[in-house]
Amino acid sequence: MNINPSESTAELTQAACQKFQIGTDLEDGSNPNQILSAIAQRICQSFDLNTIVNLTVTELRRFLLSDRVLIYRLNSHGGGTIVAESTIVPGKPLLGMKITDTCFHEKHAERYKRGCIQIVEDIYAAGLHPCQIDFLSSLQIRANLVVPILCQQDLWGLLIAQNCCEPRQWQQVEIDLLKQLALQINVAIQQTELSQQVQDLQTKMKLQQHQELMQNITEQIRDCIDADKVLETAITQLAKVLQVERCHIELYDTNQTFTTIAHEYTTIPPVYQGMKRWVRDFPELYQSLLQKQSLQFSEVLRDWNPQLVVVRQLACPIFDSETVMGNIWLTKVTPELFAEWEIKLVQQVANQCAIAIRQARLYQLAQTQVNQLEKLENLKHEFLRSLSHELRTPITSISLAVQTLEAIIKQETVLDTDIVSQLLQILQNECQRESKLINDLLSLTYLEAEADVLTVIMIDLNSWLPPIVESFREVTICQQQQLFLHLAAELPLLETDITHLERIVTELLSNACKYTPVGESITVTASATEQTVEISISNSGVEIATNEQLRIFDPFYRLPKHNSKHNFWQYGGTGLGLALAQKLAKLLKGSIRVESTAASTTFTLVLPRAIAT
């Protein structure tokens, strides 16, 4: 809704000027129509009543060559205030003085309201009441010309011309000029009131738009966890309410080193959606924004025509109690400043955007935690299922062996010693397997539950490692495998826990012996760098697929049957060896990595040369 009060009052001003055309010049030769034209033009150009009345009294006193001209604004309590004054009288000005004239009773007010004027050439010869003479003389007034200012049939105030040093005979042209100016002031009053009504209406409409905008954003935040949708709605509606050509939201990265334009609304090219801007390239700009301060500035840009245009930009930070998340930018193709209410509105929208972003991030974090809990729950069920299977398998073998042995003993025939020996061997092997499974499980559980206290000593790998490797020589010979050991020259002393280190190497060697095919080789290598010591155990003829390498350290995980031509799955084991070795390596501040090709597989234990005790 666009209302121009000047259109409503222009005709009224023109009509007033035509009604009172003063053809007679003043005694000094000046034409009163000049002041009327100047004031009428100012009324059409300005909605500021103070500016108009101050111009009126200044120009009027200059034309009249009087000592003082003032405008007295009445109030509802019988008094009033001097709201405009032009004077050459020495002493304190009367502007702003509040006056209660006891002689200005209802009779005088009614006369002025009917349009009557007061002409006093000399206060001492005009037959005035003594109290009125005293009042006028106290203000240094000798001659007085008073014209009422009416507004919609009500007495608004008085336009007064005064001589202070001597009497004055007021001319008819002067009286007519004051009447005409009083009418002009009436027009200005009506125009000001109309302008104020328009402003109030516009303010009300803006307030309603603001409330609708904030309500819409608030409802979306409440009903929607999609921050992108909320931010898109916010910038679109904000741009339309403020009638700007461009509005976008940029978000910081985690370290606040750069921003990315995540959402943009624009009616002019180019489109900046997705563009990145480094904070270090605009230090002064982002220093203020990161300190949670809004800013606005003008900038000369080349538009799409192309021509140079001046645009006004406003940036408001989006932040909460934790951090600054981003900024809202607004661009309008005009050098005019953003008003205070516009800045406050953008700040309110920025606060709502911060809530939406934080809510979305918290929801995403909660979803991640839920997914992790579900994954842990699945791992727990898988672990219990595998544990149950691994515990049941030796028990089943033991039970079958016991039943067979019992049946043989009950037979009346002579016992077959070979069968009995085999059954006893089965019982012994499965009991050892069950015992190792329980021990490995207890060790793994202990390592996960609490930190083990390390017993750190200095170890010389040149003398320590060979006996460990040689202890597997008989096994490799029986399985028709070849076993090699290569030690680098001048291996440094290793500061670590010898018990845990031996357990790791033993588990890796046992794993290599178990899964190396007949005729293939196992190679143990020790080397060192400036910071680490590496012990590698390789076995040829074995390949582990890349996707399987990610899971081989999981408890109870074994390679699928279809994944190996060497049938690794047929060999016994607890399924906890590699998991336990990895846990122990981390305890020693090290790691185990696996590399596999078509020809071989290598497990490498990497340890720091010294660890803190």
LUMSE-825232 format. One line per field, with one value per residue (C-alpha): residue number from 1; residue in one letter; x, y, z. Coordinates in steps of 0.25 Angstrom, whole numbers. Last residue first. Layout:
pagu	NUM/...;
miba	a/...;
X	X/...;
Y	Y/...;
Z	Z/...;
This chain:
pagu	613/612/611/610/609/608/607/606/605/604/603/602/601/600/599/598/597/596/595/594/593/592/591/590/589/588/587/586/585/584/583/582/581/580/579/578/577/576/575/574/573/572/571/570/569/568/567/566/565/564/563/562/561/560/559/558/557/556/555/554/553/552/551/550/549/548/547/546/545/544/543/542/541/540/539/538/537/536/535/534/533/532/531/530/529/528/527/526/525/524/523/522/521/520/519/518/517/516/515/514/513/512/511/510/509/508/507/506/505/504/503/502/501/500/499/498/497/496/495/494/493/492/491/490/489/488/487/486/485/484/483/482/481/480/479/478/477/476/475/474/473/472/471/470/469/468/467/466/465/464/463/462/461/460/459/458/457/456/455/454/453/452/451/450/449/448/447/446/445/444/443/442/441/440/439/438/437/436/435/434/433/432/431/430/429/428/427/426/425/424/423/422/421/420/419/418/417/416/415/414/413/412/411/410/409/408/407/406/405/404/403/402/401/400/399/398/397/396/395/394/393/392/391/390/389/388/387/386/385/384/383/382/381/380/379/378/377/376/375/374/373/372/371/370/369/368/367/366/365/364/363/362/361/360/359/358/357/356/355/354/353/352/351/350/349/348/347/346/345/344/343/342/341/340/339/338/337/336/335/334/333/332/331/330/329/328/327/326/325/324/323/322/321/320/319/318/317/316/315/314/313/312/311/310/309/308/307/306/305/304/303/302/301/300/299/298/297/296/295/294/293/292/291/290/289/288/287/286/285/284/283/282/281/280/279/278/277/276/275/274/273/272/271/270/269/268/267/266/265/264/263/262/261/260/259/258/257/256/255/254/253/252/251/250/249/248/247/246/245/244/243/242/241/240/239/238/237/236/235/234/233/232/231/230/229/228/227/226/225/224/223/222/221/220/219/218/217/216/215/214/213/212/211/210/209/208/207/206/205/204/203/202/201/200/199/198/197/196/195/194/193/192/191/190/189/188/187/186/185/184/183/182/181/180/179/178/177/176/175/174/173/172/171/170/169/168/167/166/165/164/163/162/161/160/159/158/157/156/155/154/153/152/151/150/149/148/147/146/145/144/143/142/141/140/139/138/137/136/135/134/133/132/131/130/129/128/127/126/125/124/123/122/121/120/119/118/117/116/115/114/113/112/111/110/109/108/107/106/105/104/103/102/101/100/99/98/97/96/95/94/93/92/91/90/89/88/87/86/85/84/83/82/81/80/79/78/77/76/75/74/73/72/71/70/69/68/67/66/65/64/63/62/61/60/59/58/57/56/55/54/53/52/51/50/49/48/47/46/45/44/43/42/41/40/39/38/37/36/35/34/33/32/31/30/29/28/27/26/25/24/23/22/21/20/19/18/17/16/15/14/13/12/11/10/9/8/7/6/5/4/3/2/1;
miba	t/a/i/a/r/p/l/v/l/t/f/t/t/s/a/a/t/s/e/v/r/i/s/g/k/l/l/k/a/l/k/q/a/l/a/l/g/l/g/t/g/g/y/q/w/f/n/h/k/s/n/h/k/p/l/r/y/f/p/d/f/i/r/l/q/e/n/t/a/i/e/v/g/s/n/s/i/s/i/e/v/t/q/e/t/a/s/a/t/v/t/i/s/e/g/v/p/t/y/k/c/a/n/s/l/l/e/t/v/i/r/e/l/h/t/i/d/t/e/l/l/p/l/e/a/a/l/h/l/f/l/q/q/q/q/c/i/t/v/e/r/f/s/e/v/i/p/p/l/w/s/n/l/d/i/m/i/v/t/l/v/d/a/e/a/e/l/y/t/l/s/l/l/d/n/i/l/k/s/e/r/q/c/e/n/q/l/i/q/l/l/q/s/v/i/d/t/d/l/v/t/e/q/k/i/i/a/e/l/t/q/v/a/l/s/i/s/t/i/p/t/r/l/e/h/s/l/s/r/l/f/e/h/k/l/n/e/l/k/e/l/q/n/v/q/t/q/a/l/q/y/l/r/a/q/r/i/a/i/a/c/q/n/a/v/q/q/v/l/k/i/e/w/e/a/f/l/e/p/t/v/k/t/l/w/i/n/g/m/v/t/e/s/d/f/i/p/c/a/l/q/r/v/v/v/l/q/p/n/w/d/r/l/v/e/s/f/q/l/s/q/k/q/l/l/s/q/y/l/e/p/f/d/r/v/w/r/k/m/g/q/y/v/p/p/i/t/t/y/e/h/a/i/t/t/f/t/q/n/t/d/y/l/e/i/h/c/r/e/v/q/l/v/k/a/l/q/t/i/a/t/e/l/v/k/d/a/d/i/c/d/r/i/q/e/t/i/n/q/m/l/e/q/h/q/q/l/k/m/k/t/q/l/d/q/v/q/q/s/l/e/t/q/q/i/a/v/n/i/q/l/a/l/q/k/l/l/d/i/e/v/q/q/w/q/r/p/e/c/c/n/q/a/i/l/l/g/w/l/d/q/q/c/l/i/p/v/v/l/n/a/r/i/q/l/s/s/l/f/d/i/q/c/p/h/l/g/a/a/y/i/d/e/v/i/q/i/c/g/r/k/y/r/e/a/h/k/e/h/f/c/t/d/t/i/k/m/g/l/l/p/k/g/p/v/i/t/s/e/a/v/i/t/g/g/g/h/s/n/l/r/y/i/l/v/r/d/s/l/l/f/r/r/l/e/t/v/t/l/n/v/i/t/n/l/d/f/s/q/c/i/r/q/a/i/a/s/l/i/q/n/p/n/s/g/d/e/l/d/t/g/i/q/f/k/q/c/a/a/q/t/l/e/a/t/s/e/s/p/n/i/n/m;
X	226/227/230/244/247/232/226/221/217/216/206/210/202/208/207/194/196/193/198/194/197/199/200/209/207/210/195/192/200/193/180/184/190/177/169/179/178/163/157/160/167/165/168/157/154/168/163/174/166/161/149/139/141/139/151/150/145/144/148/150/164/162/151/157/166/154/150/164/164/174/184/193/204/215/215/221/224/229/235/237/245/241/247/259/256/257/257/253/248/241/239/229/230/221/223/210/200/202/190/193/208/205/194/204/215/205/201/215/220/208/210/225/223/212/222/234/228/236/249/255/270/275/277/291/289/275/270/265/259/254/244/240/227/225/215/224/236/228/223/238/243/233/241/252/245/244/259/263/255/262/277/277/264/272/261/261/251/236/227/214/201/189/178/165/152/157/170/163/153/163/171/159/155/169/169/155/159/172/165/155/166/174/162/159/173/173/160/164/177/169/161/173/179/166/165/180/178/167/161/159/145/134/130/127/140/138/124/130/141/131/123/135/140/126/125/139/136/123/130/140/130/121/130/133/118/114/125/121/107/111/121/110/100/110/114/99/98/110/105/91/98/107/94/87/100/100/85/87/99/90/78/88/93/79/75/88/85/70/74/84/74/65/76/79/64/64/77/71/59/68/76/63/57/70/69/78/86/83/94/84/84/81/90/87/96/93/105/111/112/118/120/115/105/98/102/98/105/98/104/98/102/98/100/106/106/116/111/111/99/101/105/119/120/123/121/114/115/108/112/107/116/117/132/133/126/136/148/141/142/155/162/156/166/168/154/154/142/135/124/113/102/108/98/101/92/80/67/74/72/84/86/100/109/122/131/146/156/145/151/139/135/127/113/109/94/89/80/80/71/65/51/52/40/43/58/54/43/54/65/57/50/63/69/57/58/73/71/62/57/43/31/37/47/37/27/38/41/26/24/36/32/17/22/31/20/10/21/23/8/7/19/13/0/7/15/2/-5/8/7/-7/-4/7/-1/-13/-3/4/-10/-13/1/-3/-16/-9/0/-12/-17/-3/-2/-16/-12/0/-7/-17/-6/-3/0/12/15/29/40/34/27/20/15/7/2/-7/-11/-19/-33/-42/-50/-42/-29/-30/-18/-23/-17/-11/-4/2/9/17/22/34/29/26/19/9/6/4/-5/-13/-15/-19/-30/-28/-33/-24/-16/-6/-4/-1/-5/-13/-20/-26/-32/-46/-47/-58/-48/-41/-54/-57/-43/-45/-58/-52/-41/-28/-27/-20/-9/-2/11/21/34/40/44/43/57/65/70/71/59/63/53/48/41/34/28/23/16/1/-9/-23/-22/-24/-12/-9/3/8/15/25/29/38/43/36/42/29/36/48/38/30/41/47/33/29/42/41/27/31/43/35/24/33/25/34/33/19/19/33/26/15/25/32/20/14/27/28/13/16/23/35/34/39/24/19/14/-1/-7/-9/-15/-23/-32/-22/-11/-21/-26/-12/-9/-22/-19/-5/-10/-15/-4/7/1/7/1/7/0;
Y	-186/-177/-185/-187/-191/-189/-202/-206/-221/-225/-236/-240/-249/-255/-258/-252/-240/-237/-226/-226/-215/-217/-205/-199/-191/-204/-205/-203/-216/-224/-221/-224/-238/-241/-239/-247/-259/-258/-268/-279/-288/-301/-302/-305/-290/-288/-297/-294/-289/-278/-269/-279/-284/-270/-265/-266/-255/-260/-246/-236/-234/-241/-231/-220/-230/-237/-226/-226/-241/-249/-257/-268/-276/-269/-266/-253/-249/-235/-229/-214/-205/-190/-176/-175/-187/-202/-216/-230/-240/-254/-262/-274/-282/-291/-306/-309/-297/-286/-284/-291/-287/-273/-272/-278/-268/-256/-262/-264/-250/-244/-252/-250/-235/-235/-242/-234/-221/-210/-203/-208/-208/-204/-214/-213/-221/-225/-239/-249/-262/-273/-285/-294/-302/-318/-317/-326/-317/-305/-310/-314/-300/-293/-292/-287/-273/-270/-274/-265/-253/-250/-250/-240/-234/-228/-224/-213/-214/-209/-216/-210/-209/-213/-202/-207/-214/-216/-222/-231/-236/-239/-247/-254/-258/-263/-271/-277/-281/-287/-295/-300/-303/-311/-319/-321/-326/-335/-341/-344/-350/-359/-364/-366/-375/-382/-386/-390/-399/-407/-413/-428/-432/-431/-417/-407/-400/-398/-392/-382/-378/-375/-367/-359/-356/-351/-342/-337/-333/-326/-319/-314/-308/-302/-292/-287/-287/-279/-269/-267/-264/-255/-247/-246/-241/-231/-227/-224/-216/-208/-205/-201/-192/-186/-183/-177/-168/-164/-161/-153/-145/-142/-137/-129/-123/-120/-113/-105/-101/-97/-90/-82/-79/-73/-64/-60/-56/-47/-41/-38/-32/-23/-18/-15/-7/1/5/-1/11/17/14/6/-7/-15/-27/-35/-45/-54/-60/-73/-83/-74/-82/-88/-78/-77/-70/-66/-53/-41/-35/-23/-18/-6/-5/6/3/2/-3/-16/-18/-29/-20/-15/-12/0/-4/2/-3/-11/-18/-27/-31/-45/-45/-54/-44/-33/-41/-46/-32/-28/-41/-42/-51/-59/-63/-71/-70/-82/-81/-92/-82/-70/-67/-55/-49/-42/-46/-54/-64/-72/-84/-91/-80/-86/-80/-81/-83/-85/-98/-106/-99/-86/-85/-74/-70/-62/-50/-42/-32/-26/-23/-24/-33/-41/-43/-48/-57/-64/-64/-70/-81/-86/-86/-94/-104/-106/-108/-120/-123/-118/-115/-106/-100/-98/-92/-82/-78/-76/-68/-59/-56/-53/-45/-37/-35/-30/-21/-16/-13/-6/2/5/9/18/24/27/33/41/47/50/57/65/69/73/82/87/91/98/105/110/116/123/128/134/140/146/152/158/165/170/175/182/190/189/202/200/204/205/196/182/180/167/157/145/133/126/111/99/105/94/95/84/91/106/115/128/142/151/165/171/185/188/174/173/159/165/177/166/160/174/179/166/168/182/178/184/197/198/210/204/192/200/196/183/176/163/153/146/133/127/119/132/137/124/125/139/136/123/130/136/146/135/133/120/120/109/115/106/118/131/136/142/156/165/165/162/150/138/128/114/105/115/106/105/108/105/90/84/90/102/104/119/122/134/146/157/171/173/176/170/162/158/154/146/139/134/131/123/115/111/107/98/91/88/82/72/66/74/77/81/89/96/100/106/113/119/123/130/137/142/146/156/165/174/189/193/198/185/181/180/169/159/146/139/129/125/121/113/105/102/97/89/83/79/73/59/57/62/51/40/26/13/0;
Z	127/115/102/95/81/77/72/58/56/42/37/22/12/0/-15/-19/-11/4/14/28/39/54/63/74/87/95/99/84/81/92/86/72/77/85/72/64/74/77/66/76/67/58/44/34/31/24/13/3/-8/1/0/-2/12/18/25/40/50/65/70/59/55/41/38/30/23/18/8/3/0/7/-1/4/-4/3/18/24/38/40/52/52/61/62/63/55/47/50/44/48/38/40/27/26/13/4/2/9/10/21/29/43/42/39/51/60/56/58/72/77/72/80/93/93/92/103/112/108/112/104/102/89/88/74/62/57/44/41/45/35/40/31/33/21/22/21/32/41/38/41/55/58/55/63/76/66/64/79/81/69/75/88/84/72/78/90/100/110/121/123/132/127/136/128/126/129/123/109/113/123/113/103/114/119/105/102/115/112/97/102/112/102/92/102/106/91/89/102/99/84/89/98/87/78/89/91/77/76/89/83/96/97/95/106/101/112/111/96/98/109/100/89/98/104/90/86/98/96/82/86/97/87/78/89/94/79/76/88/86/72/76/88/78/68/78/83/69/66/79/76/62/68/78/67/59/71/73/59/60/72/65/54/63/70/57/52/65/65/51/54/66/59/48/59/64/50/47/60/55/41/48/57/45/37/50/50/36/25/19/6/-5/-14/-21/-9/-3/9/16/27/34/39/51/61/74/87/92/79/66/52/49/42/29/22/8/1/-14/-23/-38/-49/-62/-69/-72/-62/-51/-48/-33/-24/-9/2/16/27/40/50/62/67/69/57/49/53/50/38/31/36/32/18/11/23/24/11/2/-4/-14/-13/-18/-23/-35/-43/-46/-41/-34/-23/-12/-7/2/6/2/8/18/21/32/43/48/46/33/33/27/17/17/5/2/-12/-18/-5/-3/12/13/0/4/18/12/3/13/24/15/10/24/29/18/19/35/32/46/43/52/63/54/43/53/57/43/40/53/50/36/40/52/43/32/43/48/34/32/46/42/29/35/46/35/27/39/42/27/29/42/35/23/32/40/28/22/35/34/20/26/37/26/19/31/34/20/21/34/27/15/24/31/46/52/62/76/80/86/85/72/71/61/66/59/70/72/69/71/65/53/45/49/52/54/60/56/67/64/76/79/91/95/105/110/124/116/110/124/131/120/121/136/133/124/110/106/93/97/107/98/86/72/77/66/71/60/59/53/60/69/72/78/85/92/96/103/109/117/112/124/133/122/124/117/114/108/98/89/97/95/106/105/93/83/69/69/61/69/68/78/89/98/103/114/115/119/105/99/91/82/81/68/69/61/68/65/52/39/33/22/31/42/33/27/40/46/34/32/47/45/32/39/51/43/36/24/14/-1/-3/10/5/-8/0/9/-3/-10/2/5/-10/-10/1/-9/-4/-7/7/10/7/-7/-10/-18/-8/-13/-2/-9/-19/-9/-1/-13/-17/-3/-2/-16/-11/2/-3/-13/-3/6/-3/0/-5/0;
